[in-house]
Amino acid sequence: MIATGLKLQVRALNDIAPSLRHLSLGTLDGTPLPPNGAGAHVLFTLPGQGRIHRNAYSLVNAPGSRGQYDIIVRRVPTSRGGSATVHERLKVGDVIDAQLSANMFPPQRSARQHLMIAGGIGITPFLSYLKDVGVQAGEHALHVCCRESEQAVFAPWLPTDKSKVFFHWNADGHRLDIPALLAEQAACTHLYVCGPSDLNQSVLAAAKALGWPANQVHSELFGGVASGGASFEAVLQKSGQRVQVGEDESLLEALEREGLTPHCLCRGGACGACLTGVIAGEPEHRDHFLSAADKAQGHLIMPCVSRARGPSLVLDL
Ligand code: FES
């Protein structure tokens, strides 16, 4: 379900680790929240210093919850954006403009076996998967690659029966052998991976090498795409408008700052919703959506993550 124009009030803030903050959110008057599916995100619009930050966070509460949304936000060390605002400025009682965006990473309802692999805070969508009746009804297992100490951090969010959850960390005897794990799965298994780019690429490469059908492999990148870089000018061909894109904002954010409302969903270069034509200039592609051939042609760009290689880009907007 998609729901826009939500006003979410912070009901509780809780630091569950030095860089991880749990937020409980509800409506101002206690009316029911729109129900979310497992793997869904809530998109925050947060005022920052001189600009607006928009960040999507996976909901970790049970799917369909109407009383409360829960998210866990990792503080990005270099952040001047959404995660810094959540960790440094939000207080209980604050009201956040938000929307429930389209679910880009749902468990496959027809699947009878689910294999989930998470890297660190990439565990968050799977915390709701584990509460999904469809996932619970099938065979399932969650493998989490994290620091050894993080097992305790995530434990309260996991089911009481932890026999289907496996933690791995960087020590002899505890590392995850991805090819071996994938090789022992039943042919009908659906594979889901959510984590940083290196983990996702390792899992996707192993699945491809083992001949997994592409429609049984699902991935979500967690915070792995940097959107900042050298500033440049975007020229909007249809309106003639010129938009300066700053060093620490994305092209999408710069367009939004100017009052434009480009179509977007994931804001991470994965879904394809913000696809925009390039009329002149060379894009610096950072997305995971365009094919290598599309990128080489340079006629398309994903403004949520990609930028210009030179001083300007002329866009088909
Ligand atoms: S919003 Fe999803 S790729 Fe840009």
Residues whose N, C-alpha, C, O or C-beta is under 5 A from the ligand:
A	BS01	FES	C264 L265 C266 R267 G268 G269 A270 C271 G272 A273 C274 M302 C304
